[in-house]
Amino acid sequence: MDYWWAHQDSKFFAFHPLVAKKDDAYKKLLDAAKAMAKEDIVIRGVPVTDELYDVVLFLTHSFVRPTVSELYAIRFTDITEAANPKRLLVTIRRGKTGFRTSITMPAAVSVYRRIRQRHPDAKPDDFIFLPQYQNRQTAAKIVQRQFRALLARAGLELDPKTGRAHTIYSLRHTAICMRIILSHGKVNIYNLAKNAGTSVDQIERFYAKYLPLSAELAKNLQSFGDDDAS
């Protein structure tokens, strides 16, 4: 399959069905994170645990930025679990674009439940990731170091087609791209931009303009909503 994003600005992890299952970089990343957690790996004095795996999943399914003001600022009191559809409501208080509530994908709910099990005595004001580190810069650096080791383990420091370097921020790009691709273009770009704390212009520049043409996209383009004219 041709890489339609090659030499473009997007820096996400390639995923199926954009690529063959054997080339699914996102799955390789998750598999490597699981393996590292089982091998008692220690990086700069800090063990790699299944918390790294949950950070990867949470970022990909919550649309938050992997920054001190967003991901590492989230406390238990900032999260509400909801149903129909299954989701988390994540309050981002001082994000890059200010205050917002981010609605997650269903997979983030499972991550949050594991976090609750990991910290059964957590107080509302405790941070959800690496709560033992009150200095959030320190928490961010620990995750970044572990993520770099994860990239090396998975052989994903560079995108094999574009040659661009992957970073933990690539997970945010992956989250947005997945919503556009896996919805076959049906996701409302305005809602997606608001939810991710970005602009429609940014999404159009980096993602939507490279969406592969398909029968589903054509149907979406011609749709009149729920009361389609016959």
C-alpha positions as a printed NumPy array, in Angstrom:
array([[  0.   ,   0.   ,   0.   ],
       [  1.305,   3.433,  -0.908],
       [  1.917,   5.782,   2.005],
       [ -0.273,   8.754,   1.114],
       [  1.247,  10.802,   3.94 ],
       [  4.844,  10.258,   2.834],
       [  6.869,  13.483,   2.811],
       [  3.948,  15.367,   4.372],
       [  3.771,  17.044,   7.774],
       [  1.948,  14.318,   9.711],
       [  4.058,  12.441,  12.257],
       [  1.695,   9.758,  13.521],
       [  2.301,   6.034,  13.956],
       [  1.065,   4.138,  10.915],
       [ -1.852,   1.874,  11.735],
       [ -4.11 ,  -0.678,  10.06 ],
       [ -5.993,  -0.276,   7.681],
       [ -3.718,   2.466,   6.347],
       [ -1.   ,  -0.164,   6.235],
       [ -0.963,  -3.935,   6.271],
       [ -1.307,  -5.509,   9.708],
       [  2.319,  -6.612,   9.618],
       [  3.364,  -2.97 ,   9.228],
       [  1.087,  -1.586,  11.959],
       [  3.535,   0.614,  13.892],
       [  1.022,   1.538,  16.589],
       [  0.429,  -2.127,  17.453],
       [  4.189,  -2.732,  17.491],
       [  4.488,   0.109,  19.987],
       [  1.825,  -1.368,  22.276],
       [  3.338,  -4.855,  22.064],
       [  6.778,  -3.494,  22.952],
       [  5.342,  -1.578,  25.922],
       [  3.735,  -4.762,  27.255],
       [  6.994,  -6.677,  26.857],
       [  9.066,  -4.016,  28.632],
       [  6.726,  -4.02 ,  31.621],
       [  7.292,  -7.769,  32.055],
       [ 11.088,  -7.615,  31.916],
       [ 11.867,  -5.552,  35.031],
       [ 13.589,  -2.888,  32.954],
       [ 14.916,   0.083,  34.941],
       [ 15.716,   3.424,  33.301],
       [ 17.618,   6.04 ,  35.31 ],
       [ 16.575,   4.318,  38.525],
       [ 12.864,   4.116,  37.654],
       [ 11.249,   0.759,  36.747],
       [  9.234,   0.498,  33.549],
       [  5.785,  -0.787,  34.496],
       [  2.449,  -1.271,  32.786],
       [  1.845,   2.41 ,  33.545],
       [  3.841,   3.253,  30.397],
       [  1.488,   1.07 ,  28.349],
       [ -1.473,   2.911,  29.867],
       [  0.08 ,   6.307,  29.096],
       [  0.344,   5.291,  25.428],
       [ -3.267,   4.129,  25.313],
       [ -4.612,   7.104,  27.235],
       [ -2.901,   9.623,  24.966],
       [ -4.163,   7.88 ,  21.854],
       [ -7.748,   7.725,  23.081],
       [ -8.128,  11.005,  24.955],
       [ -6.711,  13.638,  22.541],
       [ -4.776,  15.386,  25.332],
       [ -1.268,  16.72 ,  24.803],
       [  1.657,  14.936,  26.511],
       [  2.607,  18.119,  28.364],
       [  2.91 ,  19.256,  31.964],
       [ -0.13 ,  21.51 ,  31.567],
       [ -2.309,  18.761,  30.067],
       [ -1.56 ,  15.037,  30.567],
       [  0.599,  15.381,  33.674],
       [ -1.775,  17.903,  35.265],
       [ -4.788,  15.573,  35.228],
       [ -6.012,  14.607,  38.695],
       [ -8.633,  12.071,  39.694],
       [-11.054,  14.907,  40.382],
       [-10.708,  15.98 ,  36.743],
       [-12.196,  12.757,  35.395],
       [-15.832,  11.679,  35.198],
       [-16.862,   8.34 ,  33.746],
       [-19.988,   8.326,  31.586],
       [-22.007,   5.83 ,  29.555],
       [-24.092,   5.718,  26.364],
       [-21.614,   6.11 ,  24.785],
       [-18.881,   4.773,  27.048],
       [-16.411,   7.611,  27.665],
       [-14.475,   9.758,  30.093],
       [-14.98 ,  13.479,  30.499],
       [-11.504,  14.857,  31.141],
       [-11.166,  18.399,  32.432],
       [ -8.118,  20.202,  31.085],
       [ -7.734,  23.325,  33.202],
       [ -4.713,  25.074,  31.73 ],
       [ -4.217,  23.527,  28.317],
       [ -2.472,  25.116,  25.377],
       [ -5.776,  26.656,  24.283],
       [ -7.124,  27.211,  27.793],
       [ -9.853,  25.394,  29.683],
       [-11.702,  22.548,  27.954],
       [-13.4  ,  19.236,  28.583],
       [-12.12 ,  16.426,  26.394],
       [-14.38 ,  13.486,  25.571],
       [-12.416,  10.262,  25.208],
       [-12.838,   7.124,  23.179],
       [-14.115,   3.982,  24.996],
       [-10.612,   2.487,  25.387],
       [ -9.648,   5.311,  27.752],
       [-12.289,   4.11 ,  30.215],
       [-10.537,   0.761,  30.595],
       [ -7.248,   2.575,  31.158],
       [ -8.802,   4.743,  33.853],
       [-10.277,   1.718,  35.629],
       [ -6.843,   0.099,  35.717],
       [ -5.409,   3.31 ,  37.155],
       [ -8.06 ,   3.239,  39.898],
       [ -7.092,  -0.344,  40.704],
       [ -3.43 ,   0.643,  40.742],
       [ -4.136,   3.421,  43.235],
       [ -7.13 ,   2.244,  45.301],
       [ -6.476,   4.831,  48.029],
       [ -6.025,   7.777,  45.685],
       [ -7.372,  11.101,  46.838],
       [ -9.334,  13.352,  44.445],
       [ -6.398,  15.762,  44.125],
       [ -3.851,  13.036,  43.328],
       [ -2.453,  12.935,  39.801],
       [ -3.524,   9.971,  37.697],
       [ -0.058,   9.271,  36.25 ],
       [  3.06 ,   8.954,  38.43 ],
       [  1.269,  10.492,  41.43 ],
       [  4.316,   9.784,  43.62 ],
       [  6.116,  12.667,  41.882],
       [  4.682,  16.006,  42.938],
       [  7.088,  17.752,  40.602],
       [  5.279,  17.283,  37.307],
       [  8.313,  18.243,  35.261],
       [ 10.034,  15.255,  36.822],
       [  7.072,  12.992,  36.007],
       [  7.091,  14.189,  32.394],
       [ 10.832,  13.578,  32.016],
       [ 10.508,  10.05 ,  33.408],
       [  7.805,   9.165,  30.893],
       [  9.728,  10.792,  28.053],
       [ 12.855,   8.776,  28.873],
       [ 10.858,   5.562,  29.061],
       [  9.056,   6.377,  25.827],
       [ 12.353,   6.937,  24.017],
       [ 13.467,   3.513,  25.22 ],
       [ 10.146,   2.118,  23.998],
       [ 10.687,   3.611,  20.553],
       [ 14.126,   2.027,  20.398],
       [ 12.754,  -1.33 ,  21.547],
       [ 10.059,  -1.244,  18.847],
       [ 12.445,   0.073,  16.188],
       [ 10.256,   3.112,  15.677],
       [ 12.556,   6.053,  16.357],
       [ 12.001,   7.05 ,  12.722],
       [  9.052,   6.52 ,  10.422],
       [ 10.317,   3.965,   7.882],
       [  8.776,   5.822,   4.93 ],
       [  9.045,   9.514,   5.808],
       [ 12.253,   9.387,   7.84 ],
       [ 10.673,  11.727,  10.386],
       [ 11.476,  11.241,  14.059],
       [  8.757,   9.869,  16.295],
       [  8.24 ,  11.357,  19.766],
       [  5.642,  10.936,  22.457],
       [  3.775,  13.794,  20.756],
       [  3.258,  11.433,  17.8  ],
       [  0.569,   9.751,  19.895],
       [ -1.556,  12.901,  19.777],
       [ -1.156,  13.022,  15.999],
       [ -2.139,   9.348,  15.908],
       [ -5.257,   9.998,  18.009],
       [ -6.542,  12.699,  15.662],
       [ -5.639,  10.78 ,  12.52 ],
       [ -7.346,   7.619,  13.793],
       [-10.597,   9.48 ,  14.34 ],
       [-10.603,  10.814,  10.798],
       [ -9.547,   7.572,   9.131],
       [-11.457,   5.026,  11.213],
       [-14.655,   7.076,  10.971],
       [-14.213,   7.088,   7.176],
       [-14.315,  10.858,   7.264],
       [-17.646,  10.99 ,   9.119],
       [-16.304,  12.589,  12.28 ],
       [-17.347,  16.229,  12.633],
       [-14.114,  18.133,  12.173],
       [-15.353,  21.086,  14.236],
       [-16.19 ,  18.853,  17.185],
       [-12.886,  17.026,  16.809],
       [-10.95 ,  20.29 ,  16.843],
       [-12.8  ,  21.579,  19.917],
       [-12.359,  18.287,  21.741],
       [ -8.636,  18.134,  20.991],
       [ -8.046,  21.779,  21.867],
       [ -6.879,  22.707,  18.398],
       [ -8.241,  24.493,  15.35 ],
       [-10.069,  23.314,  12.269],
       [ -7.262,  24.88 ,  10.237],
       [ -4.659,  22.723,  11.971],
       [ -6.652,  19.548,  11.394],
       [ -7.259,  20.403,   7.755],
       [ -3.577,  21.232,   7.215],
       [ -2.121,  18.165,   8.89 ],
       [ -4.779,  15.448,   8.57 ],
       [ -8.038,  15.94 ,   6.669],
       [ -6.467,  17.116,   3.41 ],
       [ -4.583,  13.808,   3.147],
       [ -7.626,  11.595,   3.788],
       [ -7.705,   8.859,   1.124],
       [-10.69 ,   9.027,  -1.181],
       [-13.146,   6.178,  -0.674],
       [-16.735,   5.148,  -1.292],
       [-17.516,   5.911,   2.356],
       [-16.1  ,   9.415,   2.007],
       [-18.177,  10.007,  -1.112],
       [-21.336,   8.922,   0.726],
       [-20.468,  11.232,   3.603],
       [-19.915,  14.121,   1.198],
       [-23.326,  13.55 ,  -0.374],
       [-25.166,  12.973,   2.91 ],
       [-28.128,  15.127,   3.982],
       [-27.985,  13.811,   7.557],
       [-30.444,  11.336,   9.074],
       [-33.229,  12.416,   6.695],
       [-31.392,  11.856,   3.44 ],
       [-33.368,  12.765,   0.357],
       [-34.202,   9.82 ,  -1.845]])
